[in-house]
Amino acid sequence: MLRRAIERVREERRRGHRRRRFAGLVAAVVLAGGALAGGLLIGQPEFTDPILSAASGDGVHLTARLAPASGWTRFDVEVAGVAWGEHCRLVVTDTAGAEHEAGSWAASEKATRFGGSVLVPMNEVRAISVRGHGDRELVRAVPS
């Protein structure tokens, strides 16, 4: 009888330990998820208004939004109207006339949209352009 009572007490202790471990694990997962969600929200850049926009005579459209960062610029661009399969490059020109490649892609049937960054302070961005085959400028947007 004493043996049964001792075994019962041990089993109840084990259950309590398991519950506490499970509760701790659940709390850790909830905290990690909250931290991740908060980091994603805090890490979103605040893009400028108005949006830079340009269209070429060939029907190529460029829309760009910029966000300042410490010594560099974040961007979100959308390019449409480029011939399918054309290899494109996004080029940022600074106030000194230096060109900085900020991305490349092959055009598809739909508009291409992507975000990125370039090591040029936002106040030194003179133009954003899309270049095609042979470094041909397809469209160029200039901040006002």
C-alpha positions in Angstrom: 0.0 0.0 0.0 2.8 2.4 0.8 4.5 1.4 -2.4 1.4 2.4 -4.4 1.1 5.7 -2.7 4.8 6.5 -3.4 4.4 5.5 -7.1 1.3 7.7 -7.3 3.1 10.7 -5.9 6.0 10.1 -8.4 3.6 9.9 -11.3 1.9 13.1 -10.3 5.3 14.8 -10.1 6.2 13.6 -13.6 2.9 14.9 -15.0 3.6 18.3 -13.4 7.0 18.4 -14.8 5.7 17.5 -18.3 3.0 20.2 -18.1 5.5 22.9 -17.0 7.9 21.9 -19.8 5.1 22.0 -22.4 3.8 25.3 -21.1 7.4 26.7 -21.3 7.8 25.4 -24.9 4.4 27.0 -25.9 5.4 30.3 -24.3 8.8 30.3 -26.1 7.2 29.6 -29.5 4.6 32.4 -28.9 7.4 34.9 -27.9 9.6 33.9 -30.9 6.6 34.3 -33.3 5.8 37.7 -31.8 9.4 38.9 -32.1 9.6 37.8 -35.7 6.4 39.5 -36.6 7.4 42.7 -34.8 10.8 42.6 -36.6 9.2 42.3 -40.0 6.9 45.2 -39.3 9.6 47.5 -37.9 12.0 46.6 -40.7 9.7 47.9 -43.4 11.0 51.0 -45.1 8.9 54.1 -45.4 8.8 54.9 -49.1 8.6 58.4 -50.4 5.7 60.2 -52.1 5.4 61.2 -54.8 6.5 58.1 -56.7 9.0 58.5 -59.5 7.4 57.5 -62.7 8.3 57.6 -66.4 7.2 56.1 -69.7 9.2 55.8 -72.9 7.9 56.3 -76.4 8.2 52.5 -76.9 5.7 51.8 -74.1 8.1 50.9 -71.3 6.9 52.1 -67.9 9.0 52.5 -64.8 7.5 53.3 -61.4 9.9 53.6 -58.4 9.5 54.4 -54.7 12.6 55.3 -52.6 13.3 55.2 -48.9 16.3 56.7 -47.3 18.7 54.6 -45.2 21.9 55.4 -43.4 24.2 56.3 -46.4 22.2 54.3 -48.9 18.8 54.1 -50.5 16.1 51.4 -50.5 13.8 51.1 -53.5 10.7 49.3 -54.8 10.3 49.4 -58.6 7.9 48.1 -61.1 8.8 47.9 -64.8 6.2 47.0 -67.5 6.2 47.0 -71.3 9.5 45.4 -71.9 9.7 42.8 -74.7 9.5 39.2 -73.3 12.9 37.7 -72.7 14.8 41.0 -72.9 17.7 41.0 -70.3 17.2 44.2 -68.2 19.3 46.0 -65.7 18.2 48.6 -63.2 20.8 51.4 -63.0 20.9 54.3 -60.5 22.9 57.4 -61.5 24.2 59.6 -58.7 24.8 63.3 -58.7 28.4 62.8 -59.7 27.3 60.9 -62.8 28.5 57.5 -61.5 26.2 54.6 -62.4 25.4 51.9 -59.9 23.7 48.6 -61.1 21.0 47.8 -58.6 19.5 44.7 -60.1 18.9 42.6 -63.3 16.2 40.3 -64.6 14.8 38.8 -67.8 11.5 40.5 -68.8 8.3 38.4 -68.7 4.8 38.9 -70.1 3.8 40.6 -66.9 5.2 43.6 -65.1 8.3 43.0 -63.1 8.3 44.2 -59.5 11.1 44.0 -57.0 12.7 45.7 -54.1 16.4 46.3 -53.2 19.0 48.8 -52.2 21.8 50.8 -53.7 24.9 52.3 -52.0 23.9 55.9 -52.9 22.4 58.3 -50.4 18.8 59.2 -51.4 19.6 62.9 -51.7 22.3 61.9 -54.3 20.1 59.9 -56.6 19.9 61.8 -59.9 18.1 59.2 -62.0 16.8 55.6 -62.1 16.9 53.8 -65.5 16.2 50.5 -67.1 18.8 49.3 -69.6 18.3 46.6 -72.1 20.5 44.6 -74.6 23.6 46.5 -75.6 23.2 48.9 -72.6 20.3 50.6 -74.5 18.3 52.8 -72.1 14.7 51.7 -72.2 13.2 54.2 -69.7 14.5 56.8 -67.3 12.9 58.4 -64.2 14.3 61.5 -62.6 13.4 62.8 -59.1 11.8 66.2 -59.1 
